[in-house]
Amino acid sequence: MVETFQELKNTEKLAEKELTPYPKFEVDFIRIYELYIDKQRYDRYLDIPLSN
């Protein structure tokens, strides 16, 4: 657990160092899933296309 503001800033700097450069990728749609608790799984519900 982060206890001080300085520890939070240190965590932020470390995350930027470790996680950058962020990979670039193209997104054509957003996929939404529906949770079926009885089946204990997610099924595809809807694809929302993205257009320019």
ModelCIF file with pLDDT and N, C-alpha, C, O atoms, coordinates in Angstrom:
data_MODEL
#
_entry.id   MODEL 
#
_entity.id                         1 
_entity.type                       polymer 
_entity.pdbx_number_of_molecules   1 
#
_entity_poly.entity_id                      1 
_entity_poly.type                           'polypeptide(L)' 
_entity_poly.nstd_linkage                   no 
_entity_poly.nstd_monomer                   no 
_entity_poly.pdbx_seq_one_letter_code       MVETFQELKNTEKLAEKELTPYPKFEVDFIRIYELYIDKQRYDRYLDIPLSN 
_entity_poly.pdbx_seq_one_letter_code_can   MVETFQELKNTEKLAEKELTPYPKFEVDFIRIYELYIDKQRYDRYLDIPLSN 
_entity_poly.pdbx_strand_id                 A 
#
loop_
_entity_poly_seq.entity_id 
_entity_poly_seq.num 
_entity_poly_seq.mon_id 
_entity_poly_seq.hetero 
1 1  MET n 
1 2  VAL n 
1 3  GLU n 
1 4  THR n 
1 5  PHE n 
1 6  GLN n 
1 7  GLU n 
1 8  LEU n 
1 9  LYS n 
1 10 ASN n 
1 11 THR n 
1 12 GLU n 
1 13 LYS n 
1 14 LEU n 
1 15 ALA n 
1 16 GLU n 
1 17 LYS n 
1 18 GLU n 
1 19 LEU n 
1 20 THR n 
1 21 PRO n 
1 22 TYR n 
1 23 PRO n 
1 24 LYS n 
1 25 PHE n 
1 26 GLU n 
1 27 VAL n 
1 28 ASP n 
1 29 PHE n 
1 30 ILE n 
1 31 ARG n 
1 32 ILE n 
1 33 TYR n 
1 34 GLU n 
1 35 LEU n 
1 36 TYR n 
1 37 ILE n 
1 38 ASP n 
1 39 LYS n 
1 40 GLN n 
1 41 ARG n 
1 42 TYR n 
1 43 ASP n 
1 44 ARG n 
1 45 TYR n 
1 46 LEU n 
1 47 ASP n 
1 48 ILE n 
1 49 PRO n 
1 50 LEU n 
1 51 SER n 
1 52 ASN n 
#
_struct_asym.id          A 
_struct_asym.entity_id   1 
#
loop_
_ma_qa_metric.id 
_ma_qa_metric.mode 
_ma_qa_metric.name 
_ma_qa_metric.software_group_id 
_ma_qa_metric.type 
1 global pLDDT . pLDDT 
2 local  pLDDT . pLDDT 
#
_ma_qa_metric_global.metric_id      1 
_ma_qa_metric_global.metric_value   90.40 
_ma_qa_metric_global.model_id       1 
_ma_qa_metric_global.ordinal_id     1 
#
loop_
_ma_qa_metric_local.label_asym_id 
_ma_qa_metric_local.label_comp_id 
_ma_qa_metric_local.label_seq_id 
_ma_qa_metric_local.metric_id 
_ma_qa_metric_local.metric_value 
_ma_qa_metric_local.model_id 
_ma_qa_metric_local.ordinal_id 
A MET 1  2 60.00 1 1  
A VAL 2  2 58.00 1 2  
A GLU 3  2 79.00 1 3  
A THR 4  2 92.00 1 4  
A PHE 5  2 91.00 1 5  
A GLN 6  2 91.00 1 6  
A GLU 7  2 91.00 1 7  
A LEU 8  2 91.00 1 8  
A LYS 9  2 93.00 1 9  
A ASN 10 2 93.00 1 10 
A THR 11 2 91.00 1 11 
A GLU 12 2 92.00 1 12 
A LYS 13 2 94.00 1 13 
A LEU 14 2 94.00 1 14 
A ALA 15 2 92.00 1 15 
A GLU 16 2 90.00 1 16 
A LYS 17 2 91.00 1 17 
A GLU 18 2 91.00 1 18 
A LEU 19 2 89.00 1 19 
A THR 20 2 87.00 1 20 
A PRO 21 2 88.00 1 21 
A TYR 22 2 83.00 1 22 
A PRO 23 2 84.00 1 23 
A LYS 24 2 86.00 1 24 
A PHE 25 2 88.00 1 25 
A GLU 26 2 91.00 1 26 
A VAL 27 2 93.00 1 27 
A ASP 28 2 95.00 1 28 
A PHE 29 2 96.00 1 29 
A ILE 30 2 97.00 1 30 
A ARG 31 2 97.00 1 31 
A ILE 32 2 97.00 1 32 
A TYR 33 2 97.00 1 33 
A GLU 34 2 96.00 1 34 
A LEU 35 2 95.00 1 35 
A TYR 36 2 94.00 1 36 
A ILE 37 2 93.00 1 37 
A ASP 38 2 93.00 1 38 
A LYS 39 2 90.00 1 39 
A GLN 40 2 93.00 1 40 
A ARG 41 2 95.00 1 41 
A TYR 42 2 95.00 1 42 
A ASP 43 2 95.00 1 43 
A ARG 44 2 95.00 1 44 
A TYR 45 2 96.00 1 45 
A LEU 46 2 97.00 1 46 
A ASP 47 2 97.00 1 47 
A ILE 48 2 97.00 1 48 
A PRO 49 2 96.00 1 49 
A LEU 50 2 95.00 1 50 
A SER 51 2 85.00 1 51 
A ASN 52 2 62.00 1 52 
#
loop_
_atom_site.group_PDB 
_atom_site.id 
_atom_site.type_symbol 
_atom_site.label_atom_id 
_atom_site.label_alt_id 
_atom_site.label_comp_id 
_atom_site.label_asym_id 
_atom_site.label_entity_id 
_atom_site.label_seq_id 
_atom_site.pdbx_PDB_ins_code 
_atom_site.Cartn_x 
_atom_site.Cartn_y 
_atom_site.Cartn_z 
_atom_site.occupancy 
_atom_site.B_iso_or_equiv 
_atom_site.pdbx_formal_charge 
_atom_site.auth_seq_id 
_atom_site.auth_comp_id 
_atom_site.auth_asym_id 
_atom_site.auth_atom_id 
_atom_site.pdbx_PDB_model_num 
ATOM 1   N N  . MET A 1 1  ? 0.844   -1.181  0.000   1.00 60.00 ? 1  MET A N  1 
ATOM 2   C CA . MET A 1 1  ? 0.000   0.000   0.000   1.00 60.00 ? 1  MET A CA 1 
ATOM 3   C C  . MET A 1 1  ? 0.886   1.239   0.000   1.00 60.00 ? 1  MET A C  1 
ATOM 4   O O  . MET A 1 1  ? 1.892   1.290   0.707   1.00 60.00 ? 1  MET A O  1 
ATOM 5   N N  . VAL A 1 2  ? 0.508   2.235   -0.794  1.00 58.00 ? 2  VAL A N  1 
ATOM 6   C CA . VAL A 1 2  ? 1.252   3.484   -0.851  1.00 58.00 ? 2  VAL A CA 1 
ATOM 7   C C  . VAL A 1 2  ? 0.876   4.321   0.362   1.00 58.00 ? 2  VAL A C  1 
ATOM 8   O O  . VAL A 1 2  ? -0.301  4.590   0.600   1.00 58.00 ? 2  VAL A O  1 
ATOM 9   N N  . GLU A 1 3  ? 1.875   4.727   1.120   1.00 79.00 ? 3  GLU A N  1 
ATOM 10  C CA . GLU A 1 3  ? 1.589   5.419   2.374   1.00 79.00 ? 3  GLU A CA 1 
ATOM 11  C C  . GLU A 1 3  ? 1.783   6.923   2.297   1.00 79.00 ? 3  GLU A C  1 
ATOM 12  O O  . GLU A 1 3  ? 1.137   7.664   3.039   1.00 79.00 ? 3  GLU A O  1 
ATOM 13  N N  . THR A 1 4  ? 2.662   7.391   1.412   1.00 92.00 ? 4  THR A N  1 
ATOM 14  C CA . THR A 1 4  ? 2.923   8.827   1.351   1.00 92.00 ? 4  THR A CA 1 
ATOM 15  C C  . THR A 1 4  ? 2.813   9.311   -0.087  1.00 92.00 ? 4  THR A C  1 
ATOM 16  O O  . THR A 1 4  ? 2.816   8.531   -1.039  1.00 92.00 ? 4  THR A O  1 
ATOM 17  N N  . PHE A 1 5  ? 2.716   10.626  -0.204  1.00 91.00 ? 5  PHE A N  1 
ATOM 18  C CA . PHE A 1 5  ? 2.658   11.239  -1.520  1.00 91.00 ? 5  PHE A CA 1 
ATOM 19  C C  . PHE A 1 5  ? 3.931   10.938  -2.299  1.00 91.00 ? 5  PHE A C  1 
ATOM 20  O O  . PHE A 1 5  ? 3.868   10.661  -3.497  1.00 91.00 ? 5  PHE A O  1 
ATOM 21  N N  . GLN A 1 6  ? 5.076   10.987  -1.643  1.00 91.00 ? 6  GLN A N  1 
ATOM 22  C CA . GLN A 1 6  ? 6.351   10.730  -2.320  1.00 91.00 ? 6  GLN A CA 1 
ATOM 23  C C  . GLN A 1 6  ? 6.416   9.297   -2.836  1.00 91.00 ? 6  GLN A C  1 
ATOM 24  O O  . GLN A 1 6  ? 6.926   9.063   -3.932  1.00 91.00 ? 6  GLN A O  1 
ATOM 25  N N  . GLU A 1 7  ? 5.910   8.337   -2.069  1.00 91.00 ? 7  GLU A N  1 
ATOM 26  C CA . GLU A 1 7  ? 5.878   6.951   -2.537  1.00 91.00 ? 7  GLU A CA 1 
ATOM 27  C C  . GLU A 1 7  ? 4.979   6.808   -3.759  1.00 91.00 ? 7  GLU A C  1 
ATOM 28  O O  . GLU A 1 7  ? 5.280   6.043   -4.675  1.00 91.00 ? 7  GLU A O  1 
ATOM 29  N N  . LEU A 1 8  ? 3.879   7.544   -3.766  1.00 91.00 ? 8  LEU A N  1 
ATOM 30  C CA . LEU A 1 8  ? 2.974   7.528   -4.918  1.00 91.00 ? 8  LEU A CA 1 
ATOM 31  C C  . LEU A 1 8  ? 3.675   8.083   -6.152  1.00 91.00 ? 8  LEU A C  1 
ATOM 32  O O  . LEU A 1 8  ? 3.555   7.518   -7.239  1.00 91.00 ? 8  LEU A O  1 
ATOM 33  N N  . LYS A 1 9  ? 4.410   9.188   -5.991  1.00 93.00 ? 9  LYS A N  1 
ATOM 34  C CA . LYS A 1 9  ? 5.147   9.773   -7.116  1.00 93.00 ? 9  LYS A CA 1 
ATOM 35  C C  . LYS A 1 9  ? 6.225   8.806   -7.615  1.00 93.00 ? 9  LYS A C  1 
ATOM 36  O O  . LYS A 1 9  ? 6.436   8.679   -8.821  1.00 93.00 ? 9  LYS A O  1 
ATOM 37  N N  . ASN A 1 10 ? 6.904   8.126   -6.686  1.00 93.00 ? 10 ASN A N  1 
ATOM 38  C CA . ASN A 1 10 ? 7.920   7.153   -7.084  1.00 93.00 ? 10 ASN A CA 1 
ATOM 39  C C  . ASN A 1 10 ? 7.299   6.001   -7.860  1.00 93.00 ? 10 ASN A C  1 
ATOM 40  O O  . ASN A 1 10 ? 7.880   5.521   -8.833  1.00 93.00 ? 10 ASN A O  1 
ATOM 41  N N  . THR A 1 11 ? 6.124   5.557   -7.433  1.00 91.00 ? 11 THR A N  1 
ATOM 42  C CA . THR A 1 11 ? 5.412   4.491   -8.130  1.00 91.00 ? 11 THR A CA 1 
ATOM 43  C C  . THR A 1 11 ? 5.019   4.945   -9.530  1.00 91.00 ? 11 THR A C  1 
ATOM 44  O O  . THR A 1 11 ? 5.114   4.175   -10.486 1.00 91.00 ? 11 THR A O  1 
ATOM 45  N N  . GLU A 1 12 ? 4.578   6.189   -9.651  1.00 92.00 ? 12 GLU A N  1 
ATOM 46  C CA . GLU A 1 12 ? 4.210   6.741   -10.962 1.00 92.00 ? 12 GLU A CA 1 
ATOM 47  C C  . GLU A 1 12 ? 5.419   6.752   -11.902 1.00 92.00 ? 12 GLU A C  1 
ATOM 48  O O  . GLU A 1 12 ? 5.309   6.339   -13.056 1.00 92.00 ? 12 GLU A O  1 
ATOM 49  N N  . LYS A 1 13 ? 6.555   7.215   -11.421 1.00 94.00 ? 13 LYS A N  1 
ATOM 50  C CA . LYS A 1 13 ? 7.763   7.268   -12.254 1.00 94.00 ? 13 LYS A CA 1 
ATOM 51  C C  . LYS A 1 13 ? 8.206   5.875   -12.684 1.00 94.00 ? 13 LYS A C  1 
ATOM 52  O O  . LYS A 1 13 ? 8.582   5.669   -13.838 1.00 94.00 ? 13 LYS A O  1 
ATOM 53  N N  . LEU A 1 14 ? 8.164   4.930   -11.772 1.00 94.00 ? 14 LEU A N  1 
ATOM 54  C CA . LEU A 1 14 ? 8.550   3.557   -12.095 1.00 94.00 ? 14 LEU A CA 1 
ATOM 55  C C  . LEU A 1 14 ? 7.606   2.953   -13.136 1.00 94.00 ? 14 LEU A C  1 
ATOM 56  O O  . LEU A 1 14 ? 8.054   2.267   -14.055 1.00 94.00 ? 14 LEU A O  1 
ATOM 57  N N  . ALA A 1 15 ? 6.312   3.204   -12.995 1.00 92.00 ? 15 ALA A N  1 
ATOM 58  C CA . ALA A 1 15 ? 5.333   2.688   -13.966 1.00 92.00 ? 15 ALA A CA 1 
ATOM 59  C C  . ALA A 1 15 ? 5.583   3.268   -15.346 1.00 92.00 ? 15 ALA A C  1 
ATOM 60  O O  . ALA A 1 15 ? 5.522   2.545   -16.340 1.00 92.00 ? 15 ALA A O  1 
ATOM 61  N N  . GLU A 1 16 ? 5.864   4.561   -15.424 1.00 90.00 ? 16 GLU A N  1 
ATOM 62  C CA . GLU A 1 16 ? 6.149   5.171   -16.730 1.00 90.00 ? 16 GLU A CA 1 
ATOM 63  C C  . GLU A 1 16 ? 7.398   4.567   -17.350 1.00 90.00 ? 16 GLU A C  1 
ATOM 64  O O  . GLU A 1 16 ? 7.437   4.314   -18.553 1.00 90.00 ? 16 GLU A O  1 
ATOM 65  N N  . LYS A 1 17 ? 8.416   4.337   -16.534 1.00 91.00 ? 17 LYS A N  1 
ATOM 66  C CA . LYS A 1 17 ? 9.663   3.753   -17.042 1.00 91.00 ? 17 LYS A CA 1 
ATOM 67  C C  . LYS A 1 17 ? 9.451   2.332   -17.538 1.00 91.00 ? 17 LYS A C  1 
ATOM 68  O O  . LYS A 1 17 ? 9.941   1.967   -18.607 1.00 91.00 ? 17 LYS A O  1 
ATOM 69  N N  . GLU A 1 18 ? 8.730   1.536   -16.777 1.00 91.00 ? 18 GLU A N  1 
ATOM 70  C CA . GLU A 1 18 ? 8.543   0.127   -17.109 1.00 91.00 ? 18 GLU A CA 1 
ATOM 71  C C  . GLU A 1 18 ? 7.521   -0.110  -18.217 1.00 91.00 ? 18 GLU A C  1 
ATOM 72  O O  . GLU A 1 18 ? 7.630   -1.087  -18.959 1.00 91.00 ? 18 GLU A O  1 
ATOM 73  N N  . LEU A 1 19 ? 6.534   0.767   -18.338 1.00 89.00 ? 19 LEU A N  1 
ATOM 74  C CA . LEU A 1 19 ? 5.413   0.508   -19.253 1.00 89.00 ? 19 LEU A CA 1 
ATOM 75  C C  . LEU A 1 19 ? 5.498   1.272   -20.560 1.00 89.00 ? 19 LEU A C  1 
ATOM 76  O O  . LEU A 1 19 ? 4.684   1.030   -21.450 1.00 89.00 ? 19 LEU A O  1 
ATOM 77  N N  . THR A 1 20 ? 6.445   2.183   -20.715 1.00 87.00 ? 20 THR A N  1 
ATOM 78  C CA . THR A 1 20 ? 6.547   2.934   -21.957 1.00 87.00 ? 20 THR A CA 1 
ATOM 79  C C  . THR A 1 20 ? 7.682   2.371   -22.803 1.00 87.00 ? 20 THR A C  1 
ATOM 80  O O  . THR A 1 20 ? 8.620   1.816   -22.233 1.00 87.00 ? 20 THR A O  1 
ATOM 81  N N  . PRO A 1 21 ? 7.653   2.479   -24.098 1.00 88.00 ? 21 PRO A N  1 
ATOM 82  C CA . PRO A 1 21 ? 6.601   3.135   -24.861 1.00 88.00 ? 21 PRO A CA 1 
ATOM 83  C C  . PRO A 1 21 ? 5.367   2.248   -24.971 1.00 88.00 ? 21 PRO A C  1 
ATOM 84  O O  . PRO A 1 21 ? 5.467   1.028   -25.109 1.00 88.00 ? 21 PRO A O  1 
ATOM 85  N N  . TYR A 1 22 ? 4.229   2.871   -24.907 1.00 83.00 ? 22 TYR A N  1 
ATOM 86  C CA . TYR A 1 22 ? 2.978   2.132   -25.030 1.00 83.00 ? 22 TYR A CA 1 
ATOM 87  C C  . TYR A 1 22 ? 2.834   1.651   -26.467 1.00 83.00 ? 22 TYR A C  1 
ATOM 88  O O  . TYR A 1 22 ? 3.081   2.418   -27.397 1.00 83.00 ? 22 TYR A O  1 
ATOM 89  N N  . PRO A 1 23 ? 2.441   0.406   -26.666 1.00 84.00 ? 23 PRO A N  1 
ATOM 90  C CA . PRO A 1 23 ? 2.288   -0.081  -28.042 1.00 84.00 ? 23 PRO A CA 1 
ATOM 91  C C  . PRO A 1 23 ? 1.093   0.585   -28.725 1.00 84.00 ? 23 PRO A C  1 
ATOM 92  O O  . PRO A 1 23 ? 0.069   0.842   -28.091 1.00 84.00 ? 23 PRO A O  1 
ATOM 93  N N  . LYS A 1 24 ? 1.232   0.855   -29.996 1.00 86.00 ? 24 LYS A N  1 
ATOM 94  C CA . LYS A 1 24 ? 0.133   1.432   -30.773 1.00 86.00 ? 24 LYS A CA 1 
ATOM 95  C C  . LYS A 1 24 ? -0.592  0.313   -31.502 1.00 86.00 ? 24 LYS A C  1 
ATOM 96  O O  . LYS A 1 24 ? 0.023   -0.634  -31.993 1.00 86.00 ? 24 LYS A O  1 
ATOM 97  N N  . PHE A 1 25 ? -1.906  0.439   -31.563 1.00 88.00 ? 25 PHE A N  1 
ATOM 98  C CA . PHE A 1 25 ? -2.691  -0.535  -32.310 1.00 88.00 ? 25 PHE A CA 1 
ATOM 99  C C  . PHE A 1 25 ? -3.974  0.142   -32.766 1.00 88.00 ? 25 PHE A C  1 
ATOM 100 O O  . PHE A 1 25 ? -4.436  1.107   -32.156 1.00 88.00 ? 25 PHE A O  1 
ATOM 101 N N  . GLU A 1 26 ? -4.530  -0.370  -33.830 1.00 91.00 ? 26 GLU A N  1 
ATOM 102 C CA . GLU A 1 26 ? -5.753  0.182   -34.408 1.00 91.00 ? 26 GLU A CA 1 
ATOM 103 C C  . GLU A 1 26 ? -6.962  -0.511  -33.796 1.00 91.00 ? 26 GLU A C  1 
ATOM 104 O O  . GLU A 1 26 ? -6.969  -1.727  -33.601 1.00 91.00 ? 26 GLU A O  1 
ATOM 105 N N  . VAL A 1 27 ? -7.975  0.276   -33.501 1.00 93.00 ? 27 VAL A N  1 
ATOM 106 C CA . VAL A 1 27 ? -9.209  -0.262  -32.931 1.00 93.00 ? 27 VAL A CA 1 
ATOM 107 C C  . VAL A 1 27 ? -10.339 0.008   -33.903 1.00 93.00 ? 27 VAL A C  1 
ATOM 108 O O  . VAL A 1 27 ? -10.599 1.158   -34.257 1.00 93.00 ? 27 VAL A O  1 
ATOM 109 N N  . ASP A 1 28 ? -11.013 -1.053  -34.338 1.00 95.00 ? 28 ASP A N  1 
ATOM 110 C CA . ASP A 1 28 ? -12.106 -0.930  -35.296 1.00 95.00 ? 28 ASP A CA 1 
ATOM 111 C C  . ASP A 1 28 ? -13.479 -1.028  -34.640 1.00 95.00 ? 28 ASP A C  1 
ATOM 112 O O  . ASP A 1 28 ? -14.475 -0.552  -35.185 1.00 95.00 ? 28 ASP A O  1 
ATOM 113 N N  . PHE A 1 29 ? -13.522 -1.651  -33.464 1.00 96.00 ? 29 PHE A N  1 
ATOM 114 C CA . PHE A 1 29 ? -14.803 -1.834  -32.790 1.00 96.00 ? 29 PHE A CA 1 
ATOM 115 C C  . PHE A 1 29 ? -14.577 -2.042  -31.300 1.00 96.00 ? 29 PHE A C  1 
ATOM 116 O O  . PHE A 1 29 ? -13.470 -2.343  -30.854 1.00 96.00 ? 29 PHE A O  1 
ATOM 117 N N  . ILE A 1 30 ? -15.646 -1.874  -30.550 1.00 97.00 ? 30 ILE A N  1 
ATOM 118 C CA . ILE A 1 30 ? -15.660 -2.175  -29.122 1.00 97.00 ? 30 ILE A CA 1 
ATOM 119 C C  . ILE A 1 30 ? -16.559 -3.384  -28.933 1.00 97.00 ? 30 ILE A C  1 
ATOM 120 O O  . ILE A 1 30 ? -17.689 -3.406  -29.421 1.00 97.00 ? 30 ILE A O  1 
ATOM 121 N N  . ARG A 1 31 ? -16.062 -4.384  -28.230 1.00 97.00 ? 31 ARG A N  1 
ATOM 122 C CA . ARG A 1 31 ? -16.842 -5.603  -28.012 1.00 97.00 ? 31 ARG A CA 1 
ATOM 123 C C  . ARG A 1 31 ? -17.357 -5.608  -26.575 1.00 97.00 ? 31 ARG A C  1 
ATOM 124 O O  . ARG A 1 31 ? -16.605 -5.364  -25.631 1.00 97.00 ? 31 ARG A O  1 
ATOM 125 N N  . ILE A 1 32 ? -18.642 -5.888  -26.427 1.00 97.00 ? 32 ILE A N  1 
ATOM 126 C CA . ILE A 1 32 ? -19.282 -5.954  -25.118 1.00 97.00 ? 32 ILE A CA 1 
ATOM 127 C C  . ILE A 1 32 ? -19.668 -7.403  -24.853 1.00 97.00 ? 32 ILE A C  1 
ATOM 128 O O  . ILE A 1 32 ? -20.203 -8.095  -25.719 1.00 97.00 ? 32 ILE A O  1 
ATOM 129 N N  . TYR A 1 33 ? -19.385 -7.835  -23.646 1.00 97.00 ? 33 TYR A N  1 
ATOM 130 C CA . TYR A 1 33 ? -19.701 -9.199  -23.241 1.00 97.00 ? 33 TYR A CA 1 
ATOM 131 C C  . TYR A 1 33 ? -20.772 -9.186  -22.161 1.00 97.00 ? 33 TYR A C  1 
ATOM 132 O O  . TYR A 1 33 ? -20.893 -8.227  -21.398 1.00 97.00 ? 33 TYR A O  1 
ATOM 133 N N  . GLU A 1 34 ? -21.533 -10.244 -22.109 1.00 96.00 ? 34 GLU A N  1 
ATOM 134 C CA . GLU A 1 34 ? -22.568 -10.412 -21.085 1.00 96.00 ? 34 GLU A CA 1 
ATOM 135 C C  . GLU A 1 34 ? -22.142 -11.544 -20.160 1.00 96.00 ? 34 GLU A C  1 
ATOM 136 O O  . GLU A 1 34 ? -21.720 -12.609 -20.612 1.00 96.00 ? 34 GLU A O  1 
ATOM 137 N N  . LEU A 1 35 ? -22.258 -11.300 -18.867 1.00 95.00 ? 35 LEU A N  1 
ATOM 138 C CA . LEU A 1 35 ? -21.878 -12.300 -17.879 1.00 95.00 ? 35 LEU A CA 1 
ATOM 139 C C  . LEU A 1 35 ? -23.054 -13.213 -17.590 1.00 95.00 ? 35 LEU A C  1 
ATOM 140 O O  . LEU A 1 35 ? -24.149 -12.757 -17.259 1.00 95.00 ? 35 LEU A O  1 
ATOM 141 N N  . TYR A 1 36 ? -22.810 -14.514 -17.721 1.00 94.00 ? 36 TYR A N  1 
ATOM 142 C CA . TYR A 1 36 ? -23.795 -15.520 -17.335 1.00 94.00 ? 36 TYR A CA 1 
ATOM 143 C C  . TYR A 1 36 ? -23.276 -16.191 -16.070 1.00 94.00 ? 36 TYR A C  1 
ATOM 144 O O  . TYR A 1 36 ? -22.388 -17.042 -16.120 1.00 94.00 ? 36 TYR A O  1 
ATOM 145 N N  . ILE A 1 37 ? -23.838 -15.800 -14.956 1.00 93.00 ? 37 ILE A N  1 
ATOM 146 C CA . ILE A 1 37 ? -23.359 -16.295 -13.666 1.00 93.00 ? 37 ILE A CA 1 
ATOM 147 C C  . ILE A 1 37 ? -23.560 -17.798 -13.545 1.00 93.00 ? 37 ILE A C  1 
ATOM 148 O O  . ILE A 1 37 ? -22.688 -18.504 -13.038 1.00 93.00 ? 37 ILE A O  1 
ATOM 149 N N  . ASP A 1 38 ? -24.695 -18.287 -14.004 1.00 93.00 ? 38 ASP A N  1 
ATOM 150 C CA . ASP A 1 38 ? -24.963 -19.726 -13.889 1.00 93.00 ? 38 ASP A CA 1 
ATOM 151 C C  . ASP A 1 38 ? -23.961 -20.558 -14.690 1.00 93.00 ? 38 ASP A C  1 
ATOM 152 O O  . ASP A 1 38 ? -23.619 -21.669 -14.286 1.00 93.00 ? 38 ASP A O  1 
ATOM 153 N N  . LYS A 1 39 ? -23.486 -20.027 -15.829 1.00 90.00 ? 39 LYS A N  1 
ATOM 154 C CA . LYS A 1 39 ? -22.492 -20.729 -16.648 1.00 90.00 ? 39 LYS A CA 1 
ATOM 155 C C  . LYS A 1 39 ? -21.061 -20.381 -16.225 1.00 90.00 ? 39 LYS A C  1 
ATOM 156 O O  . LYS A 1 39 ? -20.107 -21.033 -16.650 1.00 90.00 ? 39 LYS A O  1 
ATOM 157 N N  . GLN A 1 40 ? -20.921 -19.358 -15.392 1.00 93.00 ? 40 GLN A N  1 
ATOM 158 C CA . GLN A 1 40 ? -19.628 -18.847 -14.945 1.00 93.00 ? 40 GLN A CA 1 
ATOM 159 C C  . GLN A 1 40 ? -18.741 -18.484 -16.130 1.00 93.00 ? 40 GLN A C  1 
ATOM 160 O O  . GLN A 1 40 ? -17.576 -18.875 -16.206 1.00 93.00 ? 40 GLN A O  1 
ATOM 161 N N  . ARG A 1 41 ? -19.331 -17.723 -17.053 1.00 95.00 ? 41 ARG A N  1 
ATOM 162 C CA . ARG A 1 41 ? -18.557 -17.282 -18.209 1.00 95.00 ? 41 ARG A CA 1 
ATOM 163 C C  . ARG A 1 41 ? -19.187 -16.048 -18.838 1.00 95.00 ? 41 ARG A C  1 
ATOM 164 O O  . ARG A 1 41 ? -20.328 -15.687 -18.549 1.00 95.00 ? 41 ARG A O  1 
ATOM 165 N N  . TYR A 1 42 ? -18.406 -15.413 -19.708 1.00 95.00 ? 42 TYR A N  1 
ATOM 166 C CA . TYR A 1 42 ? -18.874 -14.273 -20.484 1.00 95.00 ? 42 TYR A CA 1 
ATOM 167 C C  . TYR A 1 42 ? -19.115 -14.735 -21.905 1.00 95.00 ? 42 TYR A C  1 
ATOM 168 O O  . TYR A 1 42 ? -18.331 -15.510 -22.452 1.00 95.00 ? 42 TYR A O  1 
ATOM 169 N N  . ASP A 1 43 ? -20.204 -14.262 -22.509 1.00 95.00 ? 43 ASP A N  1 
ATOM 170 C CA . ASP A 1 43 ? -20.481 -14.520 -23.918 1.00 95.00 ? 43 ASP A CA 1 
ATOM 171 C C  . ASP A 1 43 ? -20.523 -13.188 -24.650 1.00 95.00 ? 43 ASP A C  1 
ATOM 172 O O  . ASP A 1 43 ? -20.907 -12.162 -24.090 1.00 95.00 ? 43 ASP A O  1 
ATOM 173 N N  . ARG A 1 44 ? -20.120 -13.228 -25.912 1.00 95.00 ? 44 ARG A N  1 
ATOM 174 C CA . ARG A 1 44 ? -20.156 -12.018 -26.718 1.00 95.00 ? 44 ARG A CA 1 
ATOM 175 C C  . ARG A 1 44 ? -21.593 -11.527 -26.818 1.00 95.00 ? 44 ARG A C  1 
ATOM 176 O O  . ARG A 1 44 ? -22.512 -12.292 -27.112 1.00 95.00 ? 44 ARG A O  1 
ATOM 177 N N  . TYR A 1 45 ? -21.768 -10.229 -26.566 1.00 96.00 ? 45 TYR A N  1 
ATOM 178 C CA . TYR A 1 45 ? -23.101 -9.659  -26.572 1.00 96.00 ? 45 TYR A CA 1 
ATOM 179 C C  . TYR A 1 45 ? -23.299 -8.722  -27.753 1.00 96.00 ? 45 TYR A C  1 
ATOM 180 O O  . TYR A 1 45 ? -24.305 -8.810  -28.457 1.00 96.00 ? 45 TYR A O  1 
ATOM 181 N N  . LEU A 1 46 ? -22.336 -7.820  -27.974 1.00 97.00 ? 46 LEU A N  1 
ATOM 182 C CA . LEU A 1 46 ? -22.516 -6.799  -28.991 1.00 97.00 ? 46 LEU A CA 1 
ATOM 183 C C  . LEU A 1 46 ? -21.177 -6.253  -29.440 1.00 97.00 ? 46 LEU A C  1 
ATOM 184 O O  . LEU A 1 46 ? -20.302 -5.996  -28.613 1.00 97.00 ? 46 LEU A O  1 
ATOM 185 N N  . ASP A 1 47 ? -21.005 -6.071  -30.748 1.00 97.00 ? 47 ASP A N  1 
ATOM 186 C CA . ASP A 1 47 ? -19.836 -5.377  -31.290 1.00 97.00 ? 47 ASP A CA 1 
ATOM 187 C C  . ASP A 1 47 ? -20.306 -4.018  -31.790 1.00 97.00 ? 47 ASP A C  1 
ATOM 188 O O  . ASP A 1 47 ? -21.249 -3.925  -32.576 1.00 97.00 ? 47 ASP A O  1 
ATOM 189 N N  . ILE A 1 48 ? -19.645 -2.974  -31.328 1.00 97.00 ? 48 ILE A N  1 
ATOM 190 C CA . ILE A 1 48 ? -19.995 -1.611  -31.732 1.00 97.00 ? 48 ILE A CA 1 
ATOM 191 C C  . ILE A 1 48 ? -18.886 -1.117  -32.672 1.00 97.00 ? 48 ILE A C  1 
ATOM 192 O O  . ILE A 1 48 ? -17.757 -0.910  -32.228 1.00 97.00 ? 48 ILE A O  1 
ATOM 193 N N  . PRO A 1 49 ? -19.189 -0.929  -33.951 1.00 96.00 ? 49 PRO A N  1 
ATOM 194 C CA . PRO A 1 49 ? -18.160 -0.464  -34.885 1.00 96.00 ? 49 PRO A CA 1 
ATOM 195 C C  . PRO A 1 49 ? -17.813 1.002   -34.623 1.00 96.00 ? 49 PRO A C  1 
ATOM 196 O O  . PRO A 1 49 ? -18.669 1.807   -34.257 1.00 96.00 ? 49 PRO A O  1 
ATOM 197 N N  . LEU A 1 50 ? -16.554 1.317   -34.817 1.00 95.00 ? 50 LEU A N  1 
ATOM 198 C CA . LEU A 1 50 ? -16.076 2.691   -34.691 1.00 95.00 ? 50 LEU A CA 1 
ATOM 199 C C  . LEU A 1 50 ? -15.796 3.195   -36.083 1.00 95.00 ? 50 LEU A C  1 
ATOM 200 O O  . LEU A 1 50 ? -15.140 2.518   -36.875 1.00 95.00 ? 50 LEU A O  1 
ATOM 201 N N  . SER A 1 51 ? -16.290 4.384   -36.387 1.00 85.00 ? 51 SER A N  1 
ATOM 202 C CA . SER A 1 51 ? -16.048 4.947   -37.709 1.00 85.00 ? 51 SER A CA 1 
ATOM 203 C C  . SER A 1 51 ? -15.513 6.359   -37.564 1.00 85.00 ? 51 SER A C  1 
ATOM 204 O O  . SER A 1 51 ? -15.720 7.020   -36.547 1.00 85.00 ? 51 SER A O  1 
ATOM 205 N N  . ASN A 1 52 ? -14.825 6.806   -38.594 1.00 62.00 ? 52 ASN A N  1 
ATOM 206 C CA . ASN A 1 52 ? -14.238 8.164   -38.571 1.00 62.00 ? 52 ASN A CA 1 
ATOM 207 C C  . ASN A 1 52 ? -15.243 9.186   -38.925 1.00 62.00 ? 52 ASN A C  1 
ATOM 208 O O  . ASN A 1 52 ? -14.928 10.376  -38.957 1.00 62.00 ? 52 ASN A O  1 
#
